[in-house]
């Protein structure tokens, strides 16, 4: 305290008291006390004068006279204080550094003076003291002060032990790499300010951690192994037992901390790095080998646990051929709600993205094998209508699941893991070695013969692709629709359209319906694009490269198609160009148009090239996202009330390389051949061929008979005429994947039935009492998820007001089952140790993970009668 401040403080005391005691045990002001005594105040030395003499002088004092009693001895105990009567009607003054700090910090307990003296190194820094002032409360204890001093040193906010630990552990990770033996700058600050013993005292009180030579490294190992042990459903491997914290109640706090750390959006990356380093040092991969996915169901501590679970599920899927998957689906759902496969964290962690993709692949692979098991006898169709209806209703799922599984597995490949190799091989064998050949064999008799589909190319209830404009566009314009948007995505096949329709139906105010068309044959771009345009005639130009003409005009480019559309007040534009216009210019562009054809090309652009055909399934995923964006833009920004999404053709694709047996070689090209591709051959007067399906475009595409049409040969089944260029991605022939063309009709609706909402759920049972630090709660999803009733992911915890008193567990309610038992989800919460008032209410709270909106708040009583053994 500065001299003016001391004089002013003494002056304030003498304004209300005649006597002020100043004990200065350290003798800091012996030489200057006379100078510091305010003018008009008598200074009496308690060191030089006996107590009786002081009392006599005070008794003889004249009215208004004031005295400062100064001494270098501590204040005596009341029983030995000869001046106690005087002291009781006087005021005490302290000017030592600790007392000044006590005053500056606003603390009320004088007993903290010695504690502050012991913290002189920390308190010697003015900047540290200023930051401490912002944290201190009047009633703080010595432990509170130590915790807040440490928080200042490590820059933890808030100043609680969890935040301090998060900062200290984060300091053990540099550029994403864990250094579990290194001493971080934050830890050096604690040691350098003599606060290391205080830190370990706080840790011991919170977690029950004690040791002869405590260290952050050892604490980290013990907290993580304890968290793992408490979640394990079987015996902990003996090699890890000595790491477990033995105080069961306080060990629960370690689990709550670990759970909060790995779900912390700022600090989870340090958790991932450090838990990975600990897992490797423990040799966890080998220790987990005997444990099953069921044993590890609730264990979220280590990434190696997730990989072991994935390995076990994969093996069970392959061994069971996809049979009885209910328990595995429940297991996978629980793991998706955990840390390592969390969709909430996937954007920031390549490991999390890859592990989430593993579960995508497992689910798709299991569903594929289940579907295959239902059709293990192969396929047989009575006629074309039955065959195409079977593909429309169910068989398209083989292609969809094969794509989804491989696309998910591709996302795992960059990690260098071998987790999914056997599953990929099994699915590849089932798809390319069984499904495609079996479907081709069953499809062959449907096409051939005088009454076969190739001779008629008509199916009851199905629109032909060349009739698209008349039956799908003009009919709406005639009914009064002001404007129709048609989005044509090159090679967008039916199975992907089914997924897109489901995605669109998950949006409020959007209603999408999917129907198939019978595509033109050969199924290639020039013919398919032309067939979709408004036209009176469709024909081939008799030239060396047979161009397709609409009403006599070639329509190979977007500009040429726009000229044809202008005849019906229409226009053509590429998808990226339309989006680039934005809202205002886009509205101006479509204002006077009745029909807007929007051309999108990603799948064919990448798939139909040898160098990029392996990206086919990624192209489909991008197409789904882009068509979703495009549809929303048309409806929301361009006021489009009707959008039709379709394609020129589909495609066939397989991951495995083709062999010579997959080739349907024609030998010599037939006379009259004009164009040869891997999946079709065009010409005049081609005749028939035993290795090909044969036909004429007048039947299969509605081209003008005679010179305006082309004969064609297309390979049977999934065969190719040649392998020049890419061979995995093909189209042009007559397999259902190529000729079942999707038409998605998207409308905007304000009807209540078109609005989406999140699924509801509630707590089962009437018990509202928590009696153990591991408490199970069971919830019921009150209705199935559907297109309009969407899944809901929530974070569930126990709280005292806003303060969590348990870990926070993520749960997703996404069951589509009509059976209530299959819609139940259970949650195990770990409750912190502590003194809980069993007469007051705490709360079980569920908050939406996306919006953080509270959807459940239920009062519970907490009476921790005992701690769980583990």
Secondary structure, DSSP 8 states (H G I E B T S, - for coil): --HHHHHHHHHHHHTT-SEEEEE-TT-TTTTTHHHHS-TTEEEEETTTS-HHHHHHHHHT--TT-EEEEEESS----GGG-TTHHHHHTSEEE--SHHHHHHHHTT---GGGHHHHHHTHHHHT-HHHHHHHHTT--TT--HHHHHHHHHHHHHT-SSSSHHHHHHHHHHTTEETTEE-TTS--HHHHHHHHTT-HHHHHHHHHHHH----TT--HHHHHHHHHHHHHHHH-SS---GGGGGGS-S-HHHHHHHHHHHHHHHT-TTTHHHHHHHHHHHHHHHTHHHHHTT--TTTTTT--S-HHHHHHHHHHHHHHHHHHTT-S-HHHHHHHHHHHTSSTT-TTTGGG-HHHHHHHHHHHHHHHHHHHHHHHHHTTT----SSHHHHHHHIIIIIHHHHHHHHHHHHHHHHHHTTT--TTHHHHHHHHHHIIIIIHHHHHHHHHHHH-STTSHHHH---TT-EEGGGHIIIIIHHHHHTT-S-EEEEEETT--HHHHHHHHHHHHTSTTEEEEEEEEE--SS--HHHHHHHHS--S-EEE-SSSS--EEETTEE--SHHHHHHHHGGGTEEEEEHHHHHHHHHHHHHHHHTT-SEEEEEE-SHHHHHTSTTTGGGHHHHHHHHHHHHHHHHHHHHHTS--SEEEEE-S---EE-SS---GGGB---SS--TTEEEE-SS-EEESS----TTEEEEEHHHHT---SGGGS-EEEEESTT-BS--SS--SEE-SS-SHHHHEEEEEEEEE--SGGG--EE--EEE-SS--EEEESEEEEEEEESS---SSEE-EEEEEEEEETTEESB--EEEEE----S-GGGGEEEEEEEB--S---TTS-EEEEEEETTT--EEEEEEEEEEEEE----
